Every structure is written in C-alpha cells, then in structure tokens.
C-alpha cells in the first residue's frame, strides 16, 4: 500500500512539473524540422553530440539538396560522411542513415506514410532491430516524426527525476518511460492543463529550449502526443539551464518548490 501511494505521489508530481514548466515557458517547438525525414536524420545525428553540431550537418545536407530520402539514397557514402562530419562519429552515422533508407525501401517501398501507419509496438521493434538505433533514437523517430504516443527518455530526464527523488538515474529505460507515460497520460483529457503557450511567470526566466516554429513543430497531433512532445522539450530546458551535470542551479529553477 505504501509503495502504491508513493507511486501515485510521484506521478502527481510529474504532472505538476508539466503544468509549472509549461506555464513558465510555453511551447518549445521541438522537434525543429521542415519534414518528417529531417526529424529522422536529426535523431540519428544527435547521438552523442550537441544539437548545434547537428544543425551544422543538417544545413550542409540541405545546401547540397540531399536532405531527402532520395538524396540519402543516391549520395555516395564518402560524400555523406563529409557532409555530416560536424555531428561526430560521422562514418558510423552515415552508414546508419543508409541502413535506415534501405530498411524503408525494402519493407515499405520507401514510404514513410506506410511505415508510420504500423502499430507503435511493431514499428518500435523494427526500429530497434536496425543498426545504431537504441530506445531513445527509436522513440524520437516515433514521437517527433511519426506522432506515435511514446515518451522519449534522455540523460536530462534521468538527472531531473533522480535529483527530485522520483527514480534513480540508473533505472532502466523502460521503467522510466512507463512512469512518465502513466503520469502524463491523464493530462490528454484534462482541459484544466495548458495546451498552448502562456506568459512567462518571470521576465528573467530562461525560456527552456524553445525554438522558432517550424513545419514539424506546429504539425497537428493528438493531445497525448503533444503532451509527451512538450514535456520532453521542457525537461531538456531544465537539464540544460538549471539541472546541469556539474552543479545544479536550483535557486532559479521553476522546479525548485518540488525538491525533496
């Protein structure tokens, strides 16, 4: 009984985090991209590197007219490696992008529509079977490119939950994902929780990781997918600006009232 009560308390706390952060920072417009395929490419490129490095690689691909399925399909591997060099591990990532396009061609005739029409469970298993695709990459593709209702767990999520006494930082990926999804799912039908941006609670507060609106960030989604989308972006904002790895900056963090 005590464990169940603690679990409910943790889930209520996560919901309060969403409400507090969203009212402070509003929509984060994540994932910043023009197309679904650009989201997929970004999900591969962002592995083990900063997003600023990914943006440089994406600009290089776009400037070369290769930020498309056909572009990645036809570009020679050495040229692709050179174009995405700024993203780090460029040889591995170039091969993995080629592998994804081959998978899409072989299983779905090169159609993202057909691929994303599969059930979340089936498609997640297929993505995880691809070389270089772990849970975070698979879930990023599912959520941000395919509008499938899965929560993306990253290092920021682990750190915030650990420091707030909800889950240990070393907890399993699926355990953390399950807790976040259970906690946030009720918000999809709760009209009292915000779904659009609002004024900041402080004129000096750091605005999370907000990006300018893009074709993908303003795409129509189900309420649940939108909540998972926003919560992930908001947690990244906490992790990058306040709950940093070296030393937490709790005094100015909107989540300070919830610290144990």
C-alpha positions in Angstrom: 0.0 0.0 0.0 2.8 2.4 0.9 4.5 1.7 -2.5 1.3 2.4 -4.4 0.8 5.6 -2.5 4.4 6.7 -3.3 3.9 5.8 -7.0 0.8 7.9 -7.2 2.5 10.8 -5.4 5.4 10.6 -7.9 3.0 10.6 -10.9 1.2 13.6 -9.4 4.5 15.4 -9.0 5.4 14.7 -12.7 2.1 16.2 -13.8 2.8 19.2 -11.6 6.2 19.6 -13.3 4.5 19.8 -16.7 2.0 22.4 -15.6 4.6 24.5 -13.9 7.1 24.4 -16.8 4.6 24.9 -19.5 3.1 27.9 -17.8 6.6 29.3 -17.4 8.0 28.6 -20.9 5.1 27.7 -23.2 5.5 25.6 -26.3 9.1 24.6 -27.1 8.5 23.9 -30.8 10.5 20.7 -30.7 11.5 18.9 -32.9 12.7 21.8 -35.1 12.5 20.5 -38.7 10.8 21.0 -42.0 9.9 17.4 -42.8 9.5 14.1 -41.1 12.6 12.7 -42.8 14.6 15.7 -41.5 13.5 14.6 -38.0 14.7 11.1 -38.6 18.1 12.3 -39.9 18.4 14.6 -36.9 17.5 11.7 -34.5 20.5 9.7 -35.9 22.9 12.7 -36.0 22.2 13.9 -32.4 23.5 10.7 -30.9 26.5 11.6 -28.6 26.7 15.2 -29.8 25.3 18.6 -29.1 22.4 19.9 -31.2 24.4 22.8 -32.5 26.6 20.3 -34.3 23.6 18.5 -35.7 22.3 21.8 -37.1 25.5 22.4 -38.9 25.3 18.9 -40.5 21.7 19.5 -41.5 22.5 22.8 -43.1 25.2 21.1 -45.1 22.8 18.4 -46.3 20.1 20.9 -47.1 22.5 23.2 -49.0 23.6 20.2 -51.1 20.0 19.2 -51.9 20.4 15.9 -50.1 18.2 16.3 -47.0 15.6 13.9 -48.6 15.1 10.2 -48.9 16.2 10.2 -52.5 19.2 12.4 -51.5 20.5 10.0 -48.8 19.7 7.0 -51.1 21.8 8.2 -54.0 24.6 10.2 -52.3 28.0 8.2 -52.2 28.9 7.2 -48.7 32.2 9.2 -48.6 30.3 12.4 -49.6 27.7 11.8 -47.0 30.4 11.3 -44.4 31.9 14.6 -45.3 28.6 16.5 -45.2 27.7 15.3 -41.7 31.3 15.4 -40.2 30.3 18.2 -37.7 27.9 15.8 -36.0 30.7 13.5 -34.9 31.0 9.7 -35.4 30.2 10.7 -39.0 31.3 7.3 -40.6 29.0 5.3 -38.3 26.1 7.8 -38.7 26.4 7.9 -42.5 26.2 4.1 -42.6 23.3 4.1 -40.3 21.4 6.6 -42.4 22.0 4.4 -45.4 20.7 1.4 -43.4 17.5 3.2 -42.5 16.8 4.2 -46.1 17.4 0.6 -47.2 15.1 -0.7 -44.5 12.4 1.8 -45.6 12.8 0.8 -49.2 12.7 -3.0 -48.5 9.8 -3.0 -46.0 7.6 -0.1 -47.0 8.5 0.8 -50.6 10.3 3.9 -49.5 7.1 5.3 -48.0 7.1 7.0 -44.5 3.3 7.0 -44.6 3.2 3.2 -44.8 5.9 2.9 -42.1 4.2 5.2 -39.6 0.9 3.5 -40.3 2.1 0.4 -38.4 1.3 -0.1 -34.7 3.6 1.6 -32.3 4.7 -1.7 -30.8 5.5 -3.3 -34.2 7.3 -0.3 -35.6 9.3 0.2 -32.4 10.6 -3.4 -32.5 11.6 -2.9 -36.2 13.5 0.3 -35.5 15.3 -1.2 -32.5 16.5 -4.0 -34.7 18.3 -1.6 -37.0 22.0 -1.0 -36.5 22.7 2.0 -34.3 19.1 2.5 -33.1 18.6 2.4 -29.3 15.4 3.2 -27.4 16.0 7.0 -27.3 16.6 7.2 -31.1 13.6 4.9 -31.9 11.3 6.8 -29.6 12.4 10.2 -31.0 11.5 8.9 -34.5 8.2 7.5 -33.3 7.1 10.6 -31.4 8.5 13.5 -33.4 8.3 12.2 -36.9 5.5 9.6 -36.7 3.2 11.1 -33.9 3.2 7.9 -32.0 2.4 8.2 -28.3 5.8 7.3 -26.7 7.8 9.4 -24.2 11.5 9.9 -25.1 13.8 9.3 -22.1 17.2 11.0 -22.2 20.0 11.9 -19.8 18.2 15.1 -18.7 15.1 13.1 -17.8 17.2 10.7 -15.7 19.0 13.5 -13.9 15.9 15.5 -13.1 14.0 12.5 -11.8 16.9 11.3 -9.8 17.6 14.7 -8.1 13.9 15.0 -7.3 13.8 11.6 -5.7 11.4 10.0 -8.2 13.6 7.4 -9.9 17.2 6.6 -9.7 19.3 7.9 -12.6 20.5 4.3 -13.3 16.9 3.0 -13.6 16.1 1.1 -16.7 14.9 3.0 -19.8 11.6 1.2 -20.0 10.9 1.7 -16.3 11.4 5.4 -16.6 9.3 5.6 -19.8 6.5 3.7 -18.2 6.4 6.1 -15.2 6.4 9.2 -17.4 3.7 7.9 -19.7 1.4 6.8 -16.8 1.9 10.2 -15.2 1.3 12.3 -18.2 -1.5 10.3 -19.9 -4.3 11.7 -17.8 -3.4 15.2 -19.0 -4.6 14.4 -22.5 -8.2 14.6 -21.3 -7.8 17.2 -18.6 -8.8 20.6 -20.0 -7.5 22.3 -16.9 -3.9 21.8 -18.0 -2.4 24.1 -20.6 -2.0 23.1 -24.2 -0.9 26.4 -25.6 1.7 28.9 -24.7 1.2 31.4 -21.9 3.1 34.3 -20.5 6.2 33.6 -18.5 6.0 33.6 -14.8 9.1 35.7 -14.7 10.5 38.3 -17.1 14.1 37.0 -16.4 13.5 33.2 -16.6 15.4 31.2 -19.2 12.8 30.1 -21.9 13.6 26.4 -21.8 14.9 25.2 -25.2 12.3 27.0 -27.2 12.9 27.1 -31.0 11.1 29.2 -33.6 8.0 27.5 -35.0 8.7 25.1 -37.9 6.6 22.9 -40.2 7.1 19.9 -37.9 6.8 21.7 -34.6 3.3 23.1 -35.5 2.0 19.9 -37.1 -1.3 18.6 -35.9 -1.0 16.0 -33.2 -3.2 14.1 -30.8 -3.4 15.7 -27.3 -1.3 12.9 -25.8 1.4 13.1 -28.4 1.6 16.8 -27.9 2.0 16.5 -24.2 4.8 13.9 -24.5 6.4 16.2 -27.1 6.2 19.3 -24.9 7.3 17.5 -21.7 10.4 16.2 -23.2 11.4 19.6 -24.5 10.6 21.2 -21.2 12.7 18.7 -19.3 15.6 19.3 -21.7 15.2 23.0 -20.8 15.6 22.2 -17.1 18.6 20.0 -17.7 20.4 22.4 -20.0 19.8 25.6 -18.0 19.4 24.5 -14.3 19.8 20.8 -13.5 23.3 20.7 -15.1 25.6 17.8 -14.6 28.4 19.5 -12.7 26.3 21.5 -10.2 22.6 22.1 -10.0 21.4 25.7 -10.2 18.3 25.1 -8.1 17.7 28.7 -6.9 16.3 30.0 -10.2 14.8 26.7 -11.4 11.0 26.6 -11.8 11.0 23.2 -10.2 12.7 24.3 -7.0 9.5 24.1 -5.0 9.3 20.3 -5.8 12.7 19.3 -4.5 12.6 16.7 -1.7 
